Amino acid sequence: MRWSSSVLTAALFAFLAVAFWGISFVNTKALLVELTPSTILISRFAIGSLFLFLFLIIFRYPLKLPLYYLPHLFILGTLGVFIHQWLQSTALLTIQASEAGWMISLIPIFTCVLAVFFLHERFTRLKGIGMLLALLGVLLITNPTHISSFQPGYMLMFLSTINWAVYSLLLKGLRIPLPPVTITFYMCLIGTCLTFPLVQVHTSIKELTSLSMNGWSHLLFLGVFVSAVAYFFWAKALKQLQASTVSSFLYIEPVVTFIAAVYVLKEKVLLLSIVGGIIIIGGVLLSNHGLTQPKNRE
């Protein structure tokens, strides 16, 4: 079946969002040397909110928010921005960036199961085979024999995968009648407000004033591309494709994280990880074979 240009564009949005998120584990891990998790969160959300606000003003997107949808955005901002990013940044205190990236591949499994029950999406045999193949690649990369001891970060990352699956379904199912960039702005702003009570202002200011240039590059990337642009791309993809289809792109995230971790953090390269990465990409391509635009349900 031939893919339409709109479907291909949505797939590109999903891929770019996942690529930015994959690199974000490395950025966060590098920043944890200089900043506390709360300082990282409040800074990146504030930068993302400011970037999106300027984007909305310059390109004249609507800012008016119907009060009816305020609870919807509060739930999305709490789950998808505040809780999700807090779980991941805290997890990285005790586990490696590449390990966190591999665990993200569990999200499509949870998303697909929930989408079948709550959004009535179809679960085809081909999609199932692709997901199992990608999961096999994750297991090869993770290779439990290399994990010396259990760390609390693993449990936090596991919880973040379930949380993100719920968020993705809500983002698609709530159908807020606003442009994705406007929705992303309010979510990021809500995340900033929720993080503020956790921050010791004096400590955070002291940390930021002494932050290195390399640290600022990581923080600006997290604020603009990860906290703003990636969420916007993800929302755009979910408007065009099924939730389970979009979530399958997350199988690529561990590969991106691994490459970035090797390049930036100098983490060890294993042949098994390379083989697993190839299998993951093959599984994603298989599970997305025959992508079509779902019919709108009124």
C-alpha atoms as one frame of an Amber mdcrd trajectory, in Angstrom:
protein
   0.000   0.000   0.000   1.322   3.411  -0.964   1.961   5.879   1.837   0.489
   9.365   1.517   2.675  12.428   1.992   0.777  13.352   5.180   1.461   9.934
   6.707   5.137  10.139   5.768   5.330  13.606   7.323   3.723  12.314  10.522
   6.202   9.427  10.588   9.064  11.914  10.189   7.705  13.968  13.110   7.567
  10.838  15.283  11.115   9.856  14.309  12.545  13.313  15.072  10.757  13.449
  18.438  12.166  10.055  19.384  15.659  11.056  18.202  15.614  14.169  20.403
  14.362  12.158  23.390  17.011   9.523  22.802  19.764  12.132  22.988  18.131
  13.709  26.065  19.264  10.846  28.330  22.861  11.703  27.540  22.254  15.432
  28.063  20.585  14.813  31.424  23.263  12.367  32.569  25.968  14.910  31.707
  24.108  17.715  33.513  23.669  15.670  36.707  27.396  16.212  37.324  26.735
  19.951  37.785  23.009  20.296  38.541  20.416  18.628  40.776  17.397  16.956
  39.090  15.023  19.706  40.275  17.237  22.448  38.801  17.415  20.585  35.488
  13.641  20.181  35.344  12.674  23.760  36.216  15.310  25.176  33.847  14.445
  23.053  30.824  10.686  23.543  31.273  11.123  27.316  31.649  13.318  27.479
  28.525  10.843  25.322  26.610   7.867  27.453  27.706   9.610  30.680  26.664
  10.633  29.227  23.293   7.105  28.018  22.559   5.549  31.309  23.697   7.760
  33.277  21.298   6.954  30.762  18.544   3.216  31.222  19.127   3.519  35.021
  19.069   5.758  35.225  15.986   3.659  32.832  13.879   0.346  34.069  15.346
  -0.933  30.798  16.725  -3.970  31.034  19.019  -3.169  31.419  22.707  -6.740
  31.574  23.988  -7.562  28.518  26.082 -11.189  27.459  26.653 -11.590  26.840
  30.398 -13.365  23.566  29.678 -10.099  22.044  28.464  -7.939  23.319  31.336
  -8.340  20.059  33.352  -7.382  18.078  30.235  -4.180  20.061  29.796  -3.408
  19.864  33.506  -3.596  16.057  33.391  -1.433  15.909  30.247   1.121  18.352
  31.655   1.294  16.444  34.940   1.728  12.999  33.385   3.622  13.740  30.177
   5.894  16.539  31.368   6.268  16.760  35.148   5.993  13.133  36.325   7.600
  11.616  33.239  10.660  13.862  33.273  11.042  13.666  37.064  11.067   9.850
  36.932  13.665   9.778  34.168  16.009  12.428  35.559  15.938  10.804  39.009
  16.500   7.363  37.502  19.666   8.590  35.786  21.239   9.230  39.191  21.742
   5.470  39.600  21.737   3.943  36.096  23.560   4.636  32.829  22.049   6.669
  29.997  22.140   3.716  27.604  20.352   1.461  30.129  17.583   4.043  30.496
  17.306   4.235  26.729  16.878   0.488  26.334  14.038   0.392  28.867  12.088
   3.018  26.925  11.448   0.325  24.315   8.853  -1.184  26.634   6.504   1.772
  26.037   5.048   0.584  22.676   4.015  -2.700  24.268   2.013  -0.948  26.981
   0.664   1.626  24.502  -0.487  -0.995  22.017  -2.287  -3.071  24.657  -4.020
  -0.006  26.112  -4.922   1.312  22.628  -6.634  -1.959  21.730  -8.836  -1.812
  24.842  -9.538   1.928  25.107  -9.153   3.357  21.572 -10.341   0.222  19.741
  -7.293   0.193  17.484  -6.558  -2.902  15.441  -3.717  -5.191  16.479  -2.518
  -6.961  13.335  -0.372 -10.070  13.225   2.346  -8.209  11.301   2.449  -5.447
  13.914   2.717  -8.057  16.672   5.600  -9.841  14.953   7.396  -6.533  14.458
   6.967  -5.613  18.122   8.268  -8.994  19.295  11.247  -8.704  16.959  12.049
  -5.225  18.287  11.678  -6.475  21.863  14.157  -9.273  21.078  16.597  -6.607
  19.949  16.100  -4.765  23.253  16.789  -7.955  25.212  19.983  -8.550  23.241
  21.155  -5.001  23.921  20.230  -5.033  27.592  21.923  -8.418  28.154  21.190
  -8.966  31.868  24.600 -10.599  32.414  26.159  -7.121  32.206  23.955  -5.644
  34.945  25.975  -5.995  38.155  23.262  -5.111  40.666  19.716  -3.827  40.816
  19.365  -0.063  41.132  16.227   1.964  41.978  16.662   3.739  38.659  15.445
   0.623  36.830  12.122   0.695  38.685  11.719   4.438  38.060  12.351   3.945
  34.342   9.844   1.062  34.271   7.214   3.322  35.861   8.015   6.051  33.325
   7.251   3.660  30.439   3.767   2.923  31.803   3.210   6.618  32.513   4.146
   7.602  28.944   1.843   4.978  27.438  -1.082   6.421  29.409  -0.079   9.969
  28.406   0.057   9.126  24.689  -3.400   7.571  24.768  -4.862  10.534  26.651
  -3.212  13.013  24.276  -4.906  11.290  21.343  -8.176  10.409  23.072  -8.968
  13.784  24.691  -8.968  15.558  21.307  -8.335  19.070  22.554  -9.373  21.448
  19.712  -6.148  23.458  19.733  -3.062  23.368  17.488  -0.429  20.878  18.758
   2.061  23.699  19.378  -0.452  25.504  21.631  -1.168  22.314  23.554   2.573
  21.739  23.957   3.078  25.276  25.282   0.449  24.913  28.008   1.751  21.458
  28.966   5.287  22.806  29.298   4.035  25.780  31.307   2.110  23.469  33.638
   5.243  21.334  34.047   7.188  24.449  35.038   4.604  25.444  37.646   4.451
  21.948  39.139   8.234  21.713  39.385   8.675  25.075  41.121   7.691  23.831
  44.653  10.459  21.202  44.434  13.158  23.772  43.727  15.374  25.466  46.294
  15.653  28.779  44.469  18.926  29.903  46.065  20.610  26.565  45.348  19.345
  26.441  41.759  20.515  29.990  41.018  23.943  29.174  42.440  24.163  26.019
  40.309  23.114  27.819  37.117  25.515  30.746  37.587  28.436  28.334  37.880
  27.281  26.057  35.039  29.937  25.435  32.392  29.489  26.325  28.715  29.221
  22.626  27.914  26.518  22.324  30.571  24.582  25.243  29.072  24.662  23.585
  25.643  23.121  20.438  27.163  20.513  22.483  29.050  19.505  24.571  26.030
  19.137  21.424  23.932  16.887  19.907  26.620  14.824  23.081  26.882  14.307
  23.850  23.198  14.494  20.553  21.305  13.461  18.032  23.976  10.958  19.898
  26.163   9.402  21.940  23.335  10.046  20.774  19.768   9.919  17.017  20.464
   6.613  17.231  22.352   5.187  19.335  19.504   6.322  16.776  16.898   4.866
  13.927  18.978   1.477  15.657  19.204   1.521  16.285  15.426   2.244  12.612
  14.741  -0.552  11.451  17.056  -3.081  13.596  15.182  -2.283  11.725  11.972
  -1.422   8.151  13.002  -2.676   5.542  15.450  -1.270   5.752  18.983   0.185
   2.233  18.764   1.851   3.054  15.417   3.436   6.267  16.706   4.634   4.563
  19.896   6.405   1.873  17.858   8.925   4.531  16.796  10.156   4.500  20.406
  11.983   1.273  19.581  14.489   3.480  17.755  15.151   5.583  20.866  17.589
   3.109  22.526  19.699   3.061  19.371  19.907   6.868  19.354  20.693   6.899
  23.080  23.390   4.260  22.661  25.119   6.111  19.828  24.982   9.403  21.741
  26.195   7.762  24.964  29.182   6.221  23.185  30.077   9.498  21.480  29.485
  11.899  24.387  29.843   9.790  27.547  32.333   7.274  26.098  30.239   4.281
  27.147  31.501   0.866  26.067  30.517  -0.523  22.632  29.427  -4.182  22.491
  28.907  -6.231  19.325  25.719  -7.628  20.856  24.374  -4.080  21.198  25.030
  -3.360  17.517  23.221  -6.567  16.464  20.348  -5.729  18.803  20.096  -2.232
  17.354  19.797  -3.591  13.817  17.053  -5.984  14.953  15.189  -3.116  16.659
  15.186  -1.035  13.473  13.987  -4.070  11.480  11.177  -4.638  13.972  10.043
  -1.007  13.765   9.982  -1.116   9.963   8.002  -4.373  10.038   5.475  -3.164
  12.610   4.878  -0.009  10.547   4.498  -1.834   7.224   1.393  -0.594   5.471
   0.902   2.525   7.549  -2.438   4.118   6.842  -4.274   7.088   8.183  -6.942
   5.970  10.660 -10.494   7.064  10.092 -11.712   9.853  12.304 -14.209   8.707
  14.871 -16.813  11.331  15.517
